[in-house]
């Protein structure tokens, strides 16, 4: 059995937003059944891919 490798911590990104933007993000994240962090990461990633700043990653395949 292979031992699980520890993942390196991901870098943090912190910024301020207007209260109405924070409320909208909270609502959108909840509607998508995600944490705010996960939702913001998804929205940013989708935007960066659509605008050519990031390459689309290959889908992960779970090996059992």
Secondary structure, DSSP 8 states (H G I E B T S, - for coil): ------------------HHHHHHHHHHHHHTT--HHHHHHHHHHHHHHHTTSS----------
